[in-house]
């Protein structure tokens, strides 16, 4: 048996520790499951397994000339001709094989239900699953299923609202556009129905065994939903290892803070010089210290000011371009109010900042007079600290 470390819960009764296991994930269309699963994996240090990708990879082996650019369509044609290739017991064998190749000391999130409609329609895959899962869980026990859903009614209402905001333009005029929008809503409704029917056997299984946790993704904003997810996993005594979607404002002098009117913003300040550390360390080591501090604080708080005043991390720290290659997702000049809320509404001085979105889901902001080579270097060292 794999020894993935996990503490889980019976969602119907009380918290209880269960054997080492994996976790199954389901989600309705429109639930932004992919983003949520990625965030959870990043924050709590989980590994992920995507069943749709496994199916595509395995069935591609049965295609004479697989074309990566057309693989999804090729697999669809294969399943249409031979639906028996997509059997639940076979898929579980593929999943089991993938599990044996993963880190045995980590919790694994299994993203179970494929998004591809043609897979959701195969009766040998979407069926009563009690028998197949019983054999699968003899070796790979599942802790619980986490169902991220958006109700069909709300999903359709959302589609109607989107059509109203962005009406379809057609040569037929308003009448033609209305008919097109109605067809879009009808397709949306059918998609929601298909997914609900496809996921039902699996949801029923985990409901019967008291291992289903449900998050309604149609209520509240993104921050509220994320807070619920963090609270849920925290109650299982699963500690987080990485923060996501942070906004980090770097300041280098007291003058920077005065110009930006930092005290007027709802932002958590971390003054490096006030930390119980040796300030004589190289700049790289100081950066690693505050990265570790960020990654071990409350993951719901997302806006920080890293005050580098009184340390060796200053605007003239680098005199030449940082050579290490790294990909940055974005670069631009913005005002602080775009990213950080004010404590009290009012006007602030218009002050521009350099902004870099790193590959770690973090937006790093710098005073506008910060040399761009320093911005790149700091974000690069932060990434390197986490990779190590």
C-alpha positions as CSV (number, residue, x, y, z in Angstrom):
1,X,0.0,0.0,0.0
2,X,1.2,3.5,-0.7
3,X,2.0,5.6,2.3
4,X,0.7,9.0,1.3
5,X,0.5,11.0,4.5
6,X,-3.0,12.5,5.1
7,X,-5.4,13.2,7.9
8,X,-9.0,13.3,6.6
9,X,-12.5,13.6,7.9
10,X,-15.9,12.0,7.7
11,X,-17.9,15.0,6.5
12,X,-21.1,13.6,8.1
13,X,-19.8,12.7,11.5
14,X,-16.6,13.9,13.3
15,X,-13.0,14.3,12.4
16,X,-11.2,11.0,12.3
17,X,-7.8,9.9,11.1
18,X,-8.0,7.4,8.2
19,X,-5.4,5.3,6.5
20,X,-3.0,6.9,4.0
21,X,-4.9,7.8,0.9
22,X,-5.5,9.9,-2.1
23,X,-8.3,12.4,-2.6
24,X,-10.8,12.5,-5.5
25,X,-12.0,15.8,-7.1
26,X,-15.2,16.5,-8.9
27,X,-16.5,19.8,-10.2
28,X,-19.4,21.2,-12.1
29,X,-18.9,23.2,-15.3
30,X,-18.2,26.9,-14.5
31,X,-16.7,26.0,-11.1
32,X,-13.2,27.1,-12.0
33,X,-12.0,23.7,-10.7
34,X,-8.6,23.8,-12.4
35,X,-7.6,27.1,-10.8
36,X,-8.8,25.9,-7.4
37,X,-7.0,22.5,-7.6
38,X,-3.8,24.2,-8.6
39,X,-4.0,26.7,-5.7
40,X,-4.7,24.0,-3.2
41,X,-1.8,21.8,-4.5
42,X,0.5,24.8,-4.3
43,X,-0.5,26.0,-0.8
44,X,-0.7,22.5,0.9
45,X,2.2,20.9,-1.0
46,X,0.0,18.2,-2.7
47,X,0.7,16.3,-5.9
48,X,-2.0,16.2,-8.5
49,X,-3.2,13.6,-10.9
50,X,-5.5,14.4,-13.8
51,X,-7.6,11.5,-15.1
52,X,-8.5,13.1,-18.4
53,X,-4.9,13.5,-19.2
54,X,-4.2,9.8,-18.3
55,X,-7.1,8.7,-20.5
56,X,-5.7,10.7,-23.5
57,X,-2.2,9.4,-22.9
58,X,-3.2,5.8,-22.7
59,X,-5.7,5.8,-25.6
60,X,-3.1,7.6,-27.8
61,X,-1.1,4.4,-27.6
62,X,-3.9,2.7,-29.6
63,X,-3.8,5.3,-32.4
64,X,-1.6,4.4,-35.4
65,X,-0.4,7.9,-36.1
66,X,-1.2,10.1,-33.1
67,X,-1.0,13.8,-33.9
68,X,-0.4,16.0,-30.7
69,X,-2.3,18.9,-32.4
70,X,-5.3,16.7,-33.0
71,X,-5.1,14.1,-30.2
72,X,-8.3,15.1,-28.5
73,X,-10.3,14.7,-31.7
74,X,-8.4,11.4,-32.6
75,X,-9.3,9.9,-29.2
76,X,-12.9,11.0,-29.6
77,X,-13.1,9.1,-32.9
78,X,-11.5,6.1,-31.3
79,X,-13.9,6.1,-28.4
80,X,-16.8,6.5,-30.8
81,X,-15.7,3.5,-32.8
82,X,-14.7,1.4,-29.7
83,X,-16.4,2.7,-26.5
84,X,-15.4,-0.4,-24.7
85,X,-11.8,0.9,-24.6
86,X,-13.0,3.5,-22.0
87,X,-14.0,1.1,-19.1
88,X,-14.1,2.2,-15.5
89,X,-12.0,-0.7,-14.3
90,X,-9.4,-0.1,-17.0
91,X,-9.2,3.7,-16.1
92,X,-8.7,2.8,-12.4
93,X,-5.8,0.5,-13.4
94,X,-4.3,3.4,-15.3
95,X,-4.7,5.6,-12.3
96,X,-3.2,3.0,-10.0
97,X,-0.2,2.7,-12.3
98,X,0.3,6.5,-12.2
99,X,0.0,6.5,-8.4
100,X,2.8,4.0,-8.0
101,X,5.1,6.4,-9.9
102,X,4.4,9.3,-7.7
103,X,6.0,10.5,-4.4
104,X,4.8,8.1,-1.7
105,X,5.3,10.6,1.0
106,X,2.9,13.2,-0.5
107,X,-0.9,13.6,-0.5
108,X,-2.3,13.2,-4.0
109,X,-5.3,15.1,-5.4
110,X,-7.0,13.0,-8.2
111,X,-8.9,15.3,-10.6
112,X,-11.4,12.6,-11.5
113,X,-14.1,13.7,-13.9
114,X,-12.9,14.6,-17.4
115,X,-14.1,17.9,-18.8
116,X,-14.4,16.4,-22.3
117,X,-18.1,15.8,-23.0
118,X,-17.5,12.7,-25.2
119,X,-15.8,11.0,-22.2
120,X,-18.7,11.9,-19.9
121,X,-21.1,10.1,-22.3
122,X,-19.4,6.7,-22.3
123,X,-21.6,4.2,-20.3
124,X,-18.8,1.8,-19.6
125,X,-16.9,4.6,-17.8
126,X,-19.8,6.6,-16.2
127,X,-21.7,3.9,-14.3
128,X,-22.4,2.4,-10.9
129,X,-18.9,2.4,-9.5
130,X,-19.2,0.6,-6.2
131,X,-17.7,-2.7,-7.4
132,X,-14.7,-1.2,-9.2
133,X,-13.8,1.3,-6.5
134,X,-14.0,-1.4,-3.8
135,X,-11.2,-3.3,-5.5
136,X,-9.3,-0.1,-6.2
137,X,-9.5,1.1,-2.6
138,X,-8.2,-2.2,-1.3
139,X,-4.8,-0.9,-2.4
140,X,-5.4,2.8,-2.8
141,X,-7.9,4.0,-0.2
142,X,-9.5,7.4,-1.0
143,X,-9.8,9.7,1.9
144,X,-12.7,11.8,0.6
145,X,-14.2,13.4,-2.5
146,X,-14.3,17.1,-2.7
147,X,-17.1,18.3,-4.9
148,X,-16.8,21.8,-6.3
149,X,-20.1,22.6,-7.9
150,X,-22.2,25.4,-9.3
151,X,-25.9,24.5,-9.4
152,X,-27.4,23.9,-12.9
153,X,-29.9,26.7,-12.2
154,X,-27.3,29.2,-11.3
155,X,-25.0,28.0,-14.1
156,X,-27.8,28.7,-16.7
157,X,-28.6,32.1,-15.1
158,X,-24.9,33.0,-15.4
159,X,-25.0,32.1,-19.1
160,X,-28.1,34.1,-19.6
161,X,-26.5,37.1,-17.9
162,X,-23.4,36.7,-20.1
163,X,-25.5,36.7,-23.2
164,X,-27.2,39.9,-22.0
165,X,-23.8,41.6,-21.4
166,X,-22.4,40.4,-24.7
167,X,-25.2,40.0,-27.3
168,X,-24.3,38.0,-30.4
169,X,-24.0,40.1,-33.5
170,X,-25.4,38.4,-36.6
171,X,-26.5,39.5,-40.1
172,X,-30.0,38.7,-39.1
173,X,-30.2,41.6,-36.7
174,X,-31.7,41.5,-33.2
175,X,-34.0,38.6,-33.9
176,X,-31.2,36.4,-35.2
177,X,-29.0,37.4,-32.3
178,X,-31.7,36.6,-29.8
179,X,-32.1,33.1,-31.4
180,X,-28.3,32.5,-31.3
181,X,-28.2,33.6,-27.6
182,X,-31.1,31.3,-26.8
183,X,-29.2,28.4,-28.5
184,X,-26.1,29.2,-26.4
185,X,-28.2,29.0,-23.2
186,X,-29.7,25.7,-24.3
187,X,-26.3,24.2,-25.0
188,X,-25.1,25.5,-21.6
189,X,-28.1,23.8,-19.9
190,X,-27.5,20.5,-21.7
191,X,-23.8,20.7,-20.7
192,X,-24.7,21.2,-17.0
193,X,-27.2,18.3,-17.2
194,X,-24.6,16.0,-18.8
195,X,-22.1,16.7,-16.2
196,X,-24.6,16.3,-13.3
197,X,-25.6,12.9,-14.7
198,X,-22.0,11.8,-15.3
199,X,-20.7,12.7,-11.9
200,X,-23.8,11.3,-10.0
201,X,-22.6,7.7,-9.6
202,X,-19.3,8.8,-8.1
203,X,-20.9,11.4,-5.8
204,X,-23.4,8.8,-4.6
205,X,-20.5,6.4,-3.7
206,X,-18.8,8.9,-1.5
207,X,-22.0,10.2,-0.1
208,X,-23.0,6.7,1.1
209,X,-19.6,6.2,2.8
210,X,-19.7,9.7,4.5
211,X,-16.7,10.9,2.5
212,X,-18.1,13.7,0.4
213,X,-17.2,17.4,1.1
214,X,-19.1,19.9,-1.1
215,X,-18.2,23.5,-1.9
216,X,-20.8,25.6,-3.7
217,X,-18.8,27.7,-6.1
218,X,-21.8,29.9,-7.0
219,X,-21.9,31.7,-3.6
220,X,-19.5,34.5,-2.6
221,X,-16.5,35.9,-4.3
222,X,-13.2,34.2,-5.1
223,X,-11.7,35.3,-1.7
224,X,-14.6,34.0,0.3
225,X,-14.5,30.7,-1.5
226,X,-10.8,30.4,-1.0
227,X,-11.2,31.2,2.7
228,X,-13.7,28.3,3.0
229,X,-11.2,25.9,1.3
230,X,-8.4,26.9,3.6
231,X,-10.6,26.6,6.6
232,X,-11.7,23.1,5.5
233,X,-8.2,21.8,5.1
234,X,-7.0,23.5,8.3
235,X,-9.6,21.7,10.2
236,X,-8.0,18.5,9.0
237,X,-4.7,19.6,10.5
238,X,-3.2,19.8,7.1
239,X,-0.6,22.5,7.2
240,X,0.1,24.8,4.2
241,X,3.5,25.0,2.6
242,X,3.1,27.7,-0.1
243,X,1.1,31.0,-0.6
244,X,-0.6,31.9,-3.8
245,X,-1.9,35.0,-5.5
246,X,0.1,37.4,-3.2
247,X,0.6,41.0,-3.8
248,X,4.0,42.0,-2.4
249,X,5.1,45.7,-2.3
250,X,8.8,46.2,-1.8
251,X,10.1,49.5,-0.3
252,X,13.7,50.3,0.3
253,X,13.7,53.6,2.3
254,X,11.5,55.4,4.8
255,X,11.0,58.0,2.0
256,X,9.4,55.3,-0.2
257,X,6.9,54.5,2.5
258,X,6.1,58.2,3.0
259,X,5.6,58.8,-0.8
260,X,3.4,55.8,-1.1
261,X,1.4,56.7,2.0
262,X,1.7,53.0,3.2
263,X,-0.1,53.7,6.5
264,X,-3.3,54.4,4.5
265,X,-3.5,51.0,3.0
266,X,-4.8,47.7,4.3
267,X,-1.4,46.0,4.0
268,X,0.6,43.8,6.4
269,X,4.1,45.2,6.9
270,X,7.2,43.0,7.3
271,X,10.3,45.1,8.3
272,X,13.3,42.9,7.6
273,X,15.5,44.9,10.1
274,X,13.1,44.1,12.9
275,X,13.3,40.3,12.4
276,X,15.5,38.2,14.8
277,X,18.1,37.5,12.1
278,X,21.7,38.5,11.3
279,X,21.4,41.6,9.0
280,X,25.0,41.1,8.0
281,X,24.0,38.1,5.8
282,X,24.1,38.4,2.0
283,X,21.0,39.8,0.3
284,X,20.1,36.4,-1.1
285,X,19.9,34.9,2.4
286,X,17.8,37.8,3.7
287,X,15.3,37.3,0.8
288,X,15.1,33.6,1.6
289,X,14.2,34.5,5.2
290,X,11.2,36.7,4.3
291,X,10.1,34.1,1.6
292,X,9.9,31.5,4.3
293,X,8.0,33.9,6.5
294,X,5.5,34.6,3.7
295,X,5.0,31.0,3.0
296,X,4.3,30.1,6.6
297,X,1.8,32.9,7.5
298,X,-1.9,32.9,7.1
299,X,-2.6,32.0,3.4
300,X,-5.8,34.1,3.4
301,X,-3.9,37.3,3.9
302,X,-2.5,38.2,0.5
303,X,-1.1,41.8,0.6
304,X,2.3,42.5,2.1
305,X,4.8,45.3,2.3
306,X,8.4,44.0,2.5
307,X,10.4,46.9,4.0
308,X,14.0,46.6,3.1
309,X,15.2,49.8,4.7
310,X,18.3,49.4,6.9
311,X,19.4,46.3,5.1
312,X,21.8,45.5,2.2
313,X,18.9,45.1,-0.2
314,X,18.8,48.6,-1.7
315,X,18.1,50.2,-5.1
316,X,21.8,50.2,-5.9
317,X,22.4,46.6,-4.8
318,X,23.0,45.4,-8.4
319,X,25.3,47.2,-10.9
320,X,24.9,44.8,-13.8
321,X,22.1,42.7,-15.4
322,X,21.2,39.6,-13.5
323,X,22.2,36.7,-15.7
324,X,20.0,33.9,-14.6
325,X,17.2,33.2,-17.1
326,X,13.6,33.4,-15.8
327,X,10.3,33.9,-17.5
328,X,8.1,36.7,-16.1
329,X,4.4,36.7,-17.0
330,X,3.9,40.4,-17.0
331,X,5.6,43.8,-16.6
332,X,4.1,47.2,-16.4
333,X,3.6,50.4,-14.4
334,X,0.5,50.7,-12.1
335,X,-0.9,52.7,-9.2
336,X,-1.0,51.0,-5.8
337,X,-4.7,51.5,-5.4
338,X,-5.2,49.0,-8.3
339,X,-4.0,46.2,-6.1
340,X,-4.2,47.2,-2.5
341,X,-7.4,48.5,-0.7
342,X,-7.4,51.7,1.4
343,X,-8.2,51.4,5.1
344,X,-10.5,54.4,4.6
345,X,-11.9,55.7,1.3
346,X,-10.3,58.9,0.1
347,X,-7.8,60.4,-2.3
348,X,-4.1,59.4,-2.3
349,X,-1.2,60.8,-4.2
350,X,-1.0,59.3,-7.7
351,X,2.2,57.2,-7.4
352,X,3.3,54.7,-10.1
353,X,4.9,51.4,-9.4
354,X,6.8,48.8,-11.4
355,X,4.9,45.5,-11.4
356,X,6.2,42.1,-12.2
357,X,4.0,38.9,-12.1
358,X,6.3,36.0,-11.3
359,X,5.8,32.4,-12.2
360,X,4.8,31.7,-8.6
361,X,1.3,33.4,-8.8
362,X,2.7,36.5,-7.1
363,X,2.6,40.1,-8.1
364,X,5.6,42.0,-7.0
365,X,5.4,45.8,-6.9
366,X,8.4,48.2,-6.7
367,X,8.7,52.0,-6.4
368,X,8.9,53.4,-9.9
369,X,12.6,54.5,-9.5
370,X,13.7,50.9,-8.7
371,X,16.2,49.6,-11.4
372,X,14.4,46.9,-13.4
373,X,17.5,44.6,-13.0
374,X,16.9,44.7,-9.2
375,X,13.2,43.9,-9.7
376,X,14.1,40.9,-11.8
377,X,16.8,39.8,-9.4
378,X,14.6,39.9,-6.3
379,X,11.8,37.9,-8.0
380,X,14.4,35.4,-9.3
381,X,15.9,34.8,-5.9
382,X,12.5,34.4,-4.4
383,X,11.7,31.7,-6.9
384,X,15.1,30.0,-6.4
385,X,14.5,30.0,-2.6
386,X,11.2,28.1,-3.1
387,X,12.7,25.7,-5.7
388,X,15.3,24.7,-3.1
